[in-house]
């Protein structure tokens, strides 16, 4: 399933719940952020900040996630 979610991410066609499932499956931990934001963290990786009020995943967030996953060697 993780491969399917990675493919959706790379096609810029992923839903917020799917992104959360992907990040959790890759070992990221959800921490509360400031205001209406959530922070996904994993040791050795830059944090990924997600607006918790958005249902859709914006392109800028997908780019950020792809960069972080590339740094970590997942892509």
Residue pairs with C-beta under 8 A, 6 or more apart in sequence:
1 21
1 25
2 22
2 25
2 26
5 14
5 18
5 19
5 21
5 22
5 25
6 22
6 69
6 74
6 75
8 14
8 18
9 19
9 22
9 62
9 65
9 66
9 69
10 66
10 75
12 59
12 62
14 22
14 57
14 62
15 55
15 56
15 57
16 50
16 54
16 55
16 56
16 57
19 50
19 57
19 61
19 65
20 30
23 30
23 40
23 48
23 65
24 30
26 42
26 69
26 72
26 74
27 42
28 40
28 41
28 42
28 45
28 48
29 40
29 41
29 42
30 38
30 39
30 40
31 38
31 39
31 40
31 41
32 38
32 39
33 39
33 49
33 52
36 51
36 52
36 53
37 49
37 50
37 51
37 52
38 49
38 50
38 51
38 52
39 47
39 48
39 49
39 50
40 47
40 48
40 49
40 50
41 47
41 48
42 72
44 72
45 68
45 71
45 72
46 67
46 68
46 71
48 61
48 64
48 65
48 68
50 61
51 61
66 75
69 75
